[in-house]
Amino acid sequence: MRKLYEFNLALLGKWCWRMLVDREGFWYKVLVARYGEEAGRLEAGGRSVSSWWREVAKIRDGVDSVGGSWFWDSVVCMVGKGTNVSFWQDRWLGDVPLCQRFSRLFDLSVYKSSTVAEMFSLGWEEWGEAWGCRRRLWDWEEEMIGECCRLLDNFVLQTEVVDRWHWLHDSAGGYTVRGAYYILTSQVQLLGDDRGDLVWHKYVPVKVSILAWRLL
C-alpha cells in the first residue's frame, strides 16, 4: 500500500509537470480562473480549494511528506523570454532557486512575485530598481546584491524564444509517471521495516495508513 501511495504521488506530479509545459491548454486557463496566477505560478488557493488541488500544490511546492521536494529537485528551466519563470522561486540560474541562495534578499524584496522578464525590465544591475527592498540595506546585504549581479552578468533574455522546462531524469522524453514512481520508491524510506509493515497493513484502510505515515 505504501507503493500505491507513491504511485498516486507520481500521478499527481504529472499535473505539476503539465502546469509547466502546457500553459496554453484550456485546463490551465480553468485553473487560473479558479485559483489565480502570480509570477507565472498558479496560486495554491484559499479555504475553498479542492483536496485534489491541495495535494498537487504540495508536490509542486515541495512540502509533501514522502519524497519532500522530489519534484522541484528534478526540474530546471531554460529561460527564453522569461515571462513564465519566477525570478526568485524557480530554479533557472544555478542549482537552487535564488530565494534559497539569497534568502536574505528575498525576504527583504518588494518584488517577490516578479518574473525574470519583469526583473530584467526593472533593471537588475547593482543599483537597479529590481533590488527594491523594504528597508535600507546593511553593507553585507549590499555585497549579496553584488554577488547576485555577477551571476546575472552573462545572462541575456531571448525575447523570441519561449521558456522551456526540462525533467532532469529524462531531458529528452520529459516527465513520466513510471520514471517519477521509480524516483520515489528508490529513495531511502523514513520508517523502519517493522513500523512500515505495521502502518501499511492489508487490514488497515488506505486513508488511515496514509495519515499514520504522515504523522510518523
C-alpha positions as CSV (number, residue, x, y, z in Angstrom):
1,M,0.0,0.0,0.0
2,R,2.9,2.3,0.6
3,K,3.9,1.8,-3.1
4,L,0.3,2.6,-4.0
5,Y,0.6,6.0,-2.2
6,E,3.9,6.7,-4.0
7,F,2.3,5.8,-7.3
8,N,-0.5,8.3,-6.5
9,L,2.2,11.0,-5.9
10,A,3.7,10.2,-9.3
11,L,0.3,10.6,-10.9
12,L,-0.3,14.0,-9.2
13,G,3.2,15.0,-10.2
14,K,2.1,14.7,-13.8
15,W,-0.2,17.6,-13.3
16,C,2.7,19.7,-11.8
17,W,4.7,18.9,-15.0
18,R,1.7,19.9,-17.2
19,M,1.4,23.2,-15.4
20,L,4.9,24.0,-16.6
21,V,4.8,22.8,-20.2
22,D,1.2,23.2,-21.2
23,R,0.2,26.7,-20.2
24,E,-1.8,27.3,-23.3
25,G,-4.2,24.4,-22.6
26,F,-7.9,25.0,-21.7
27,W,-7.5,23.1,-18.4
28,Y,-4.8,25.5,-17.3
29,K,-6.9,28.5,-18.1
30,V,-9.7,27.0,-16.0
31,L,-7.3,26.6,-13.0
32,V,-6.1,30.2,-13.5
33,A,-9.7,31.4,-13.4
34,R,-10.4,29.3,-10.3
35,Y,-7.2,30.0,-8.2
36,G,-5.4,32.9,-9.8
37,E,-1.9,33.2,-11.1
38,E,1.1,35.2,-10.0
39,A,4.6,35.4,-11.5
40,G,3.7,32.6,-13.8
41,R,2.7,30.3,-11.0
42,L,-0.8,29.1,-10.1
43,E,-1.9,30.2,-6.6
44,A,-2.5,27.5,-4.0
45,G,-6.0,28.8,-3.3
46,G,-7.8,29.6,-0.1
47,R,-10.2,27.8,2.2
48,S,-12.4,26.6,-0.7
49,V,-9.6,24.9,-2.5
50,S,-10.3,21.3,-3.6
51,S,-8.4,18.4,-1.9
52,W,-7.0,17.4,-5.3
53,W,-5.5,20.8,-6.0
54,R,-4.2,21.0,-2.4
55,E,-2.2,17.8,-2.9
56,V,-0.9,18.9,-6.3
57,A,0.2,22.3,-4.8
58,K,2.0,20.4,-2.0
59,I,4.0,18.4,-4.5
60,R,4.7,21.5,-6.7
61,D,6.0,23.5,-3.7
62,G,8.0,20.6,-2.2
63,V,6.1,20.2,1.0
64,D,4.9,16.7,0.6
65,S,5.9,14.3,3.4
66,V,7.1,11.5,1.1
67,G,9.9,12.5,-1.1
68,G,10.0,16.1,0.1
69,S,10.9,18.4,-2.8
70,W,11.4,15.4,-5.2
71,F,9.5,17.2,-8.0
72,W,11.3,20.6,-7.9
73,D,14.6,19.0,-7.4
74,S,14.1,17.2,-10.7
75,V,13.1,20.2,-13.0
76,V,15.1,23.1,-14.3
77,C,14.1,25.9,-16.7
78,M,15.9,27.1,-19.8
79,V,14.8,30.7,-19.9
80,G,13.9,32.3,-23.2
81,K,11.8,35.5,-22.8
82,G,11.3,34.9,-19.1
83,T,7.6,35.8,-18.9
84,N,6.6,32.5,-17.3
85,V,9.5,32.0,-14.9
86,S,9.6,33.3,-11.3
87,F,12.9,35.2,-10.7
88,W,13.1,34.2,-7.1
89,Q,11.2,30.9,-6.7
90,D,12.0,28.9,-9.8
91,R,15.3,27.1,-10.5
92,W,16.7,28.8,-13.6
93,L,20.1,30.2,-12.6
94,G,22.3,27.6,-10.8
95,D,21.4,24.6,-8.8
96,V,19.0,26.2,-6.4
97,P,16.3,28.9,-6.6
98,L,17.6,32.4,-5.9
99,C,15.2,32.7,-3.0
100,Q,17.3,30.0,-1.3
101,R,20.7,31.1,-2.3
102,F,20.0,34.7,-1.4
103,S,17.3,34.2,1.2
104,R,18.0,37.5,2.9
105,L,17.5,39.5,-0.2
106,F,14.3,37.6,-1.0
107,D,12.9,38.3,2.5
108,L,13.5,42.0,2.0
109,S,12.5,42.3,-1.6
110,V,9.3,44.2,-2.6
111,Y,9.3,42.2,-5.9
112,K,9.0,38.6,-4.5
113,S,6.5,37.5,-7.1
114,S,8.2,39.1,-10.2
115,T,9.1,37.1,-13.3
116,V,12.6,37.0,-14.8
117,A,11.3,39.4,-17.6
118,E,9.9,41.8,-15.1
119,M,13.0,42.0,-13.0
120,F,15.1,42.5,-16.2
121,S,12.8,45.3,-17.2
122,L,13.2,47.0,-13.8
123,G,16.9,46.7,-14.1
124,W,18.9,44.2,-12.2
125,E,22.3,45.9,-12.4
126,E,23.9,46.5,-9.0
127,W,21.9,49.7,-8.3
128,G,18.9,48.8,-10.4
129,E,15.3,49.1,-9.3
130,A,14.8,45.4,-9.3
131,W,16.6,45.2,-5.9
132,G,14.0,47.4,-4.2
133,C,13.8,46.4,-0.5
134,R,11.6,47.2,2.4
135,R,14.4,49.0,4.3
136,R,17.9,50.3,3.8
137,L,20.4,47.5,3.4
138,W,23.4,46.8,5.6
139,D,26.8,46.7,3.9
140,W,26.9,42.8,3.9
141,E,23.5,42.7,2.3
142,E,24.6,45.1,-0.4
143,E,27.5,42.7,-1.0
144,M,25.0,39.9,-1.6
145,I,23.4,42.0,-4.3
146,G,26.8,42.4,-5.9
147,E,27.2,38.6,-5.8
148,C,23.8,38.1,-7.4
149,C,24.5,40.7,-10.1
150,R,27.7,38.9,-11.0
151,L,25.7,35.7,-11.7
152,L,23.4,37.7,-13.9
153,D,26.2,39.5,-15.9
154,N,26.3,37.0,-18.7
155,F,22.6,36.2,-18.9
156,V,20.7,37.5,-21.9
157,L,16.9,37.3,-22.4
158,Q,15.8,35.8,-25.7
159,T,12.6,37.7,-26.5
160,E,11.7,35.4,-29.4
161,V,12.2,32.1,-27.5
162,V,9.6,30.6,-25.2
163,D,10.7,29.4,-21.7
164,R,11.3,25.6,-21.7
165,W,11.3,23.2,-18.7
166,H,13.4,20.0,-18.5
167,W,12.9,16.9,-16.4
168,L,16.5,16.2,-15.3
169,H,16.0,12.4,-15.2
170,D,14.9,12.3,-18.9
171,S,15.6,15.6,-20.6
172,A,14.5,14.2,-24.0
173,G,11.3,12.4,-23.1
174,G,10.2,14.6,-20.2
175,Y,8.2,13.6,-17.2
176,T,6.6,10.2,-17.0
177,V,4.7,8.6,-14.2
178,R,6.8,5.5,-14.4
179,G,10.0,7.5,-14.0
180,A,8.7,9.5,-11.1
181,Y,7.5,6.4,-9.4
182,Y,11.0,4.9,-9.7
183,I,12.5,8.0,-8.1
184,L,10.1,7.9,-5.2
185,T,10.5,4.2,-4.5
186,S,14.2,4.3,-4.8
187,Q,14.7,6.9,-2.1
188,V,15.6,6.0,1.4
189,Q,12.4,5.5,3.4
190,L,11.9,7.4,6.6
191,L,10.4,4.5,8.5
192,G,12.0,1.3,9.7
193,D,10.8,-2.0,8.3
194,D,8.9,-3.0,11.4
195,R,6.9,0.2,11.7
196,G,6.4,0.3,7.9
197,D,4.8,-3.2,8.0
198,L,2.6,-2.1,10.8
199,V,1.4,1.0,9.0
200,W,1.0,-0.5,5.6
201,H,-1.0,-3.5,6.7
202,K,-3.5,-5.2,4.4
203,Y,-6.3,-4.8,7.0
204,V,-5.8,-1.1,7.5
205,P,-7.8,1.3,5.2
206,V,-5.5,3.1,2.8
207,K,-6.6,6.6,4.1
208,V,-5.7,5.6,7.7
209,S,-2.3,4.2,6.5
210,I,-1.6,7.5,4.7
211,L,-2.5,9.5,7.8
212,A,-0.3,7.3,10.1
213,W,2.6,7.5,7.6
214,R,2.5,11.3,7.5
215,L,2.3,11.6,11.3
216,L,5.3,9.3,11.8
